[in-house]
Each structure stands twice: as structure tokens, then as C-alpha cells.
Amino acid sequence: QVRLVESGGRWVQPGGSLTLSCAASGRTFSSGAMGWFRQSPGKEREFVAAIRLSDMYIYYGDVAMGRFTISGDGAQSTLVLQMNNLRPEDTAAYYCVAENSRLVLSMLRVPEAYEYWGQGTQVTVSS
């Protein structure tokens, strides 16, 4: 059974930093991709960032540009999202995703491209 377990979500003040982690068990995704999506109540799911573990190509969504850094380990199938300069609008549940098949670059930001999803970790940014 494949499981993705996220950790690191918590409350933080605006301008602060957080590191989210994701660990996969049950299989490795070294030939596929892993990434992060987020969703807050009343809003659509947003693409945050993804990494194609076969060649370590990284793709950031607009919400992450210049503030977030994604890193991953294909052999271990682990994923980290370093988030800096957090804003209240970053408040959301953050979901780790994984897909074993090779994704073309344009598909990295498509939620339906990922077969596996974690339960989510809540990030709250407020003063």
C-alpha cells in the first residue's frame, strides 16, 4: 500500500518560514514525479511546485516563485518544500502528490496527473 505522509504544517506569522516534508512508503517514485498542491476553503486547488525525479527537473507554480524551494530524493522518495516570506494568502492545506510514470513538463502542474495524494498538512499564516 502506497502512503504519502506530510509533516511540518503549523501556524506562522507573516514573513516567517516553514519547511514541509513528505515521505513516501510502499514504493519509490524515482522514475516519476512528486510535488505539492494546496487548497484553502472556497478556493480551487493550486499547483505549488513539482520535481521530476528521473532528471530532477523542477517546476514552480506562480504562488511559489521566488519564495519557495522544492527538493527531493528519488531513491528515498522524499520531498521537501522550503517556504520563506510567508503571506496570509499562503494559508491552506498542502498536499504531497506522487506519480510513478514519467510526466511531460506540462503535466507536472496538473493535479489529475498524480495517482497518489497525501492527507495534507495545514499551514496557517496570520498575525
VEXTORGU-548591 format. One record per residue (C-alpha): residue number from 1; x, y, z; chain; residue in one letter. Coordinates in steps of 0.25 Angstrom, whole numbers, m for minus. Example, Ala and Ser with C-alpha at 12.3 -4.5 7.8 and 13.67 -1.06 7.14 Angstrom:
# residues 2
<node num="1" xx="49" yy="m18" zz="31" chaine="A" residu="A"/>
<node num="2" xx="55" yy="m4" zz="29" chaine="A" residu="S"/>
//
This chain:
# residues 127
<node num="1" xx="0" yy="0" zz="0" chaine="A" residu="Q"/>
<node num="2" xx="6" yy="13" zz="m4" chaine="A" residu="V"/>
<node num="3" xx="5" yy="25" zz="6" chaine="A" residu="R"/>
<node num="4" xx="10" yy="39" zz="6" chaine="A" residu="L"/>
<node num="5" xx="11" yy="45" zz="19" chaine="A" residu="V"/>
<node num="6" xx="13" yy="60" zz="20" chaine="A" residu="E"/>
<node num="7" xx="18" yy="68" zz="32" chaine="A" residu="S"/>
<node num="8" xx="23" yy="82" zz="36" chaine="A" residu="G"/>
<node num="9" xx="10" yy="90" zz="35" chaine="A" residu="G"/>
<node num="10" xx="7" yy="99" zz="46" chaine="A" residu="R"/>
<node num="11" xx="3" yy="114" zz="50" chaine="A" residu="W"/>
<node num="12" xx="14" yy="124" zz="46" chaine="A" residu="V"/>
<node num="13" xx="14" yy="139" zz="46" chaine="A" residu="Q"/>
<node num="14" xx="14" yy="147" zz="32" chaine="A" residu="P"/>
<node num="15" xx="29" yy="148" zz="27" chaine="A" residu="G"/>
<node num="16" xx="32" yy="135" zz="34" chaine="A" residu="G"/>
<node num="17" xx="37" yy="122" zz="29" chaine="A" residu="S"/>
<node num="18" xx="33" yy="107" zz="29" chaine="A" residu="L"/>
<node num="19" xx="39" yy="94" zz="24" chaine="A" residu="T"/>
<node num="20" xx="29" yy="84" zz="19" chaine="A" residu="L"/>
<node num="21" xx="33" yy="69" zz="17" chaine="A" residu="S"/>
<node num="22" xx="27" yy="57" zz="10" chaine="A" residu="C"/>
<node num="23" xx="31" yy="43" zz="12" chaine="A" residu="A"/>
<node num="24" xx="26" yy="32" zz="2" chaine="A" residu="A"/>
<node num="25" xx="25" yy="18" zz="6" chaine="A" residu="S"/>
<node num="26" xx="21" yy="5" zz="m1" chaine="A" residu="G"/>
<node num="27" xx="28" yy="9" zz="m14" chaine="A" residu="R"/>
<node num="28" xx="38" yy="18" zz="m19" chaine="A" residu="T"/>
<node num="29" xx="36" yy="29" zz="m30" chaine="A" residu="F"/>
<node num="30" xx="50" yy="30" zz="m35" chaine="A" residu="S"/>
<node num="31" xx="45" yy="30" zz="m50" chaine="A" residu="S"/>
<node num="32" xx="33" yy="39" zz="m47" chaine="A" residu="G"/>
<node num="33" xx="30" yy="52" zz="m40" chaine="A" residu="A"/>
<node num="34" xx="26" yy="57" zz="m27" chaine="A" residu="M"/>
<node num="35" xx="20" yy="71" zz="m24" chaine="A" residu="G"/>
<node num="36" xx="12" yy="80" zz="m15" chaine="A" residu="W"/>
<node num="37" xx="m2" yy="85" zz="m17" chaine="A" residu="F"/>
<node num="38" xx="m10" yy="94" zz="m7" chaine="A" residu="R"/>
<node num="39" xx="m25" yy="97" zz="m5" chaine="A" residu="Q"/>
<node num="40" xx="m32" yy="106" zz="4" chaine="A" residu="S"/>
<node num="41" xx="m47" yy="107" zz="7" chaine="A" residu="P"/>
<node num="42" xx="m55" yy="113" zz="m4" chaine="A" residu="G"/>
<node num="43" xx="m43" yy="113" zz="m14" chaine="A" residu="K"/>
<node num="44" xx="m39" yy="104" zz="m25" chaine="A" residu="E"/>
<node num="45" xx="m27" yy="94" zz="m23" chaine="A" residu="R"/>
<node num="46" xx="m14" yy="101" zz="m27" chaine="A" residu="E"/>
<node num="47" xx="m1" yy="96" zz="m32" chaine="A" residu="F"/>
<node num="48" xx="11" yy="99" zz="m23" chaine="A" residu="V"/>
<node num="49" xx="23" yy="92" zz="m29" chaine="A" residu="A"/>
<node num="50" xx="28" yy="79" zz="m34" chaine="A" residu="A"/>
<node num="51" xx="40" yy="71" zz="m37" chaine="A" residu="I"/>
<node num="52" xx="42" yy="61" zz="m47" chaine="A" residu="R"/>
<node num="53" xx="51" yy="51" zz="m40" chaine="A" residu="L"/>
<node num="54" xx="56" yy="44" zz="m53" chaine="A" residu="S"/>
<node num="55" xx="64" yy="56" zz="m57" chaine="A" residu="D"/>
<node num="56" xx="62" yy="66" zz="m45" chaine="A" residu="M"/>
<node num="57" xx="55" yy="76" zz="m53" chaine="A" residu="Y"/>
<node num="58" xx="47" yy="86" zz="m44" chaine="A" residu="I"/>
<node num="59" xx="35" yy="93" zz="m48" chaine="A" residu="Y"/>
<node num="60" xx="29" yy="104" zz="m39" chaine="A" residu="Y"/>
<node num="61" xx="15" yy="110" zz="m39" chaine="A" residu="G"/>
<node num="62" xx="13" yy="125" zz="m39" chaine="A" residu="D"/>
<node num="63" xx="10" yy="124" zz="m24" chaine="A" residu="V"/>
<node num="64" xx="24" yy="119" zz="m21" chaine="A" residu="A"/>
<node num="65" xx="32" yy="127" zz="m30" chaine="A" residu="M"/>
<node num="66" xx="44" yy="134" zz="m22" chaine="A" residu="G"/>
<node num="67" xx="39" yy="129" zz="m9" chaine="A" residu="R"/>
<node num="68" xx="38" yy="114" zz="m8" chaine="A" residu="F"/>
<node num="69" xx="49" yy="104" zz="m11" chaine="A" residu="T"/>
<node num="70" xx="45" yy="89" zz="m14" chaine="A" residu="I"/>
<node num="71" xx="55" yy="78" zz="m13" chaine="A" residu="S"/>
<node num="72" xx="54" yy="63" zz="m14" chaine="A" residu="G"/>
<node num="73" xx="61" yy="50" zz="m13" chaine="A" residu="D"/>
<node num="74" xx="57" yy="40" zz="m24" chaine="A" residu="G"/>
<node num="75" xx="64" yy="28" zz="m17" chaine="A" residu="A"/>
<node num="76" xx="57" yy="31" zz="m4" chaine="A" residu="Q"/>
<node num="77" xx="44" yy="37" zz="m10" chaine="A" residu="S"/>
<node num="78" xx="45" yy="48" zz="0" chaine="A" residu="T"/>
<node num="79" xx="41" yy="62" zz="m3" chaine="A" residu="L"/>
<node num="80" xx="43" yy="76" zz="4" chaine="A" residu="V"/>
<node num="81" xx="37" yy="89" zz="2" chaine="A" residu="L"/>
<node num="82" xx="44" yy="101" zz="8" chaine="A" residu="Q"/>
<node num="83" xx="35" yy="113" zz="9" chaine="A" residu="M"/>
<node num="84" xx="40" yy="127" zz="12" chaine="A" residu="N"/>
<node num="85" xx="34" yy="140" zz="14" chaine="A" residu="N"/>
<node num="86" xx="20" yy="134" zz="16" chaine="A" residu="L"/>
<node num="87" xx="8" yy="142" zz="14" chaine="A" residu="R"/>
<node num="88" xx="m7" yy="141" zz="19" chaine="A" residu="P"/>
<node num="89" xx="m11" yy="136" zz="6" chaine="A" residu="E"/>
<node num="90" xx="m2" yy="124" zz="7" chaine="A" residu="D"/>
<node num="91" xx="m11" yy="119" zz="17" chaine="A" residu="T"/>
<node num="92" xx="m16" yy="105" zz="12" chaine="A" residu="A"/>
<node num="93" xx="m15" yy="91" zz="13" chaine="A" residu="A"/>
<node num="94" xx="m3" yy="86" zz="6" chaine="A" residu="Y"/>
<node num="95" xx="m3" yy="72" zz="m1" chaine="A" residu="Y"/>
<node num="96" xx="8" yy="64" zz="m5" chaine="A" residu="C"/>
<node num="97" xx="6" yy="57" zz="m18" chaine="A" residu="V"/>
<node num="98" xx="13" yy="46" zz="m26" chaine="A" residu="A"/>
<node num="99" xx="13" yy="39" zz="m39" chaine="A" residu="E"/>
<node num="100" xx="21" yy="27" zz="m43" chaine="A" residu="N"/>
<node num="101" xx="20" yy="29" zz="m58" chaine="A" residu="S"/>
<node num="102" xx="29" yy="40" zz="m65" chaine="A" residu="R"/>
<node num="103" xx="21" yy="52" zz="m67" chaine="A" residu="L"/>
<node num="104" xx="24" yy="62" zz="m78" chaine="A" residu="V"/>
<node num="105" xx="27" yy="76" zz="m73" chaine="A" residu="L"/>
<node num="106" xx="13" yy="82" zz="m76" chaine="A" residu="S"/>
<node num="107" xx="7" yy="71" zz="m68" chaine="A" residu="M"/>
<node num="108" xx="14" yy="74" zz="m55" chaine="A" residu="L"/>
<node num="109" xx="5" yy="85" zz="m51" chaine="A" residu="R"/>
<node num="110" xx="m8" yy="76" zz="m54" chaine="A" residu="V"/>
<node num="111" xx="m14" yy="70" zz="m41" chaine="A" residu="P"/>
<node num="112" xx="m21" yy="59" zz="m49" chaine="A" residu="E"/>
<node num="113" xx="m7" yy="54" zz="m54" chaine="A" residu="A"/>
<node num="114" xx="m3" yy="49" zz="m40" chaine="A" residu="Y"/>
<node num="115" xx="m8" yy="36" zz="m35" chaine="A" residu="E"/>
<node num="116" xx="m4" yy="37" zz="m21" chaine="A" residu="Y"/>
<node num="117" xx="m8" yy="48" zz="m11" chaine="A" residu="W"/>
<node num="118" xx="m5" yy="50" zz="4" chaine="A" residu="G"/>
<node num="119" xx="m15" yy="54" zz="14" chaine="A" residu="Q"/>
<node num="120" xx="m10" yy="69" zz="15" chaine="A" residu="G"/>
<node num="121" xx="m3" yy="77" zz="25" chaine="A" residu="T"/>
<node num="122" xx="m9" yy="91" zz="30" chaine="A" residu="Q"/>
<node num="123" xx="m1" yy="103" zz="28" chaine="A" residu="V"/>
<node num="124" xx="m7" yy="116" zz="35" chaine="A" residu="T"/>
<node num="125" xx="m1" yy="129" zz="33" chaine="A" residu="V"/>
<node num="126" xx="m6" yy="140" zz="42" chaine="A" residu="S"/>
<node num="127" xx="m2" yy="151" zz="52" chaine="A" residu="S"/>
//
